[in-house]
Amino acid sequence: MERKDYLHNPTHIFMDDTPYFITAAIYNKLPLLKDSQLKTLLLTCIRSAFERYEWELHHWVILDNHYHLLGKSRNGQDLTKIIREVHSVSGFHIKKTTQVQQLVWWNYWDYCPRNEEDYLMHLNYLFNNPIKHRYVDNLNDYSFSSFHSYVESQGRETVVKQFKEYSGYKDLYHGEDDF
């Protein structure tokens, strides 16, 4: 495991073949991703970068001012390159579309779930984000998330059970993640 500490940014951990929970935020929490086409573009950028660096993208949610990802690294050192690529390409298009003059992306945070329970709590947290931030009252009503494909692959009963068994997601806090 390699770790990089920064004076004014979060610490980043670089581990190979490891699950990662990643959060990134728009500068000043502006709702620059409100347009569904920008959310779609961001997802395309994320998928492209993950594929280029041979990381697995397991789950995702994109909101108006931030996103969460769950995936698995191949080479942990590539995390910075992935985020840089995603943010530079998407940032260019976001600026062009929204006419914002300032910085688009603020920062990103990463966390490596320690075990299956920790992973599932973070997955539940990711899925629950549209409710937490009052976008919707029912997860079925939010389309910019991998929730729908997860329910389709796992079955509704399994997902309901997962939310009950791993309810610790309600208490998770990742620093700047209180948008």
N, C-alpha and C positions, 0 to 999 in steps of 0.2 A: 504494500500500500504506500502510495506517495501522497503527500499532502502539501498544499500551497496556501500559505497565509498571506493576506494582504492587509495593508494598513487601513484602508477605507472601504474594503469590500469583504464579502463573506469568504470564509475559508472554503477551499474546494478540495475534495478528496478524489484521488485518481486510482481506481481499482479495476483490474481486468475481470471479465466474466462475472460481473456482479450486478444485481438489481440496483437501479437508480430511480429515485423520485426527484423530479426537477420542477422547479417553479421559476417563472420569469415574469417580470412586471414592466408595464409601460411607465415611462417617466411621469412623475406627478400624478400617477393613477388616473390619467385622462382616459376616457372611453374611446380610444382611437380604433378599437377593433369592433365597434358597434355594427358596422356594415358586414353583412354575412359573407360578401365576396372577399373581404379582407381576412375573415376567419378561415375561409376555404383556402386562400392563398397561403396563409400562415401554416396550415396543416400540410399543404403541399411542400412547403419549404422544410418543415420538420421531417416529413417522410423521406424527402430527397437526401437530406443531410445524414439521417440515420442510416439510410441505405448505402450512401457513399462510404461511410466509415464502418459499415458492417455491424452496426448496433441494432438491437431488436427494439422496436416500438410496440409495447404491449397495450398501453391504454393512454388516453389523453382527454382533456377537456379544455376548451378555449372560451374564455369569457371576454367581456368588453375591454378589460384593462390588464389581464394576466392570463397565464395558462399553466397547467400542470401536466406532467408526463410521467409515465411509469414505463421503464424499459430495462434492457440489460446491455451492459457494456461488452465490447469485445476488447478494445484497448482503452483503458481508463484515461490515458493521456489525451485521447481525442475529444474528450468532453468540451474543452475550451474551443476547439476548432469547430465542433458541431454547433455550439451556441453562437459563435461568431458568424458562421455561415447563415444560420437561420435568421439572426437579427440583422445582418447587413442586407440580405436580399429582401426580407419582409419589410425592414425599416425603409428601404428605398421606395417600395410601393405604397407603404402606409403614408409616408410624407407626400408623395405625389398625389394620392387620392384625397387625403384630408387637408392638405395645404398647411400642415403644422410646420412651424419654422424651427422648433427646438428638437432636442434629442428625442428619439422614439422610445428606445428600450432603456430601462433604468439599470436592472441588474438581474442576476439569476442565483438561485440557491439550489444546492443538491444535497441529497441525503441518501444513504444506502441502508435500506431496510435490513434488519439483523437476522430475521427468520421469516417463516411463512406467516405467522400471526401478524408481525409488524408490516409485512408486505400487504396483507389483506386489509389491515386497518388503513394504510395509506391509499389503497385502491378505493375503499369505501369513502374516504375523505375526498379523493379526486372526483368520484362520481357524484357525491353529495354537494359539491361546490355550487352548482346552479341554484340549489335550494338555499344553501347558506347565504348566498348573496342576493336572494330574493328575485331571481330571474324567473323562476317557475315555482309552483307548489308540488308538481309531480315530475319526476325525472323523465318520464316518457314524453313530456312536452318540450324537452330541450334537445335540440338536434346536434349541437356542436360538441359531441362527446362520444366516446367509444362505448358508452353504456348500452346502447341498443344492440350492438353486435355481441357484447358480452352476455346480455340476457338471452339472445338468440342461441349462442353457443353453449351456455351453461344451464339454461332453463330458469324460469321465473322462481320456482321453489328453492333452488340452490342459491340464487341471489338474495332472496328474502332471508333465508337462513344465515347467509354470510353477513348481512347487515345486522342481524340480531346477535350472532356469535362474536362479531368483531366490532362492537359498538364503541370501542375506544377512540374511533376516528373523530367523535364529537369533541374530544378533549385535545386533539393534536394541535400544536402550534409551531410554526416554523418561522419565527422572527417576523420578517416583513410581510408575511403571508396574510396579515389581517387587513384585507382590502376593503 
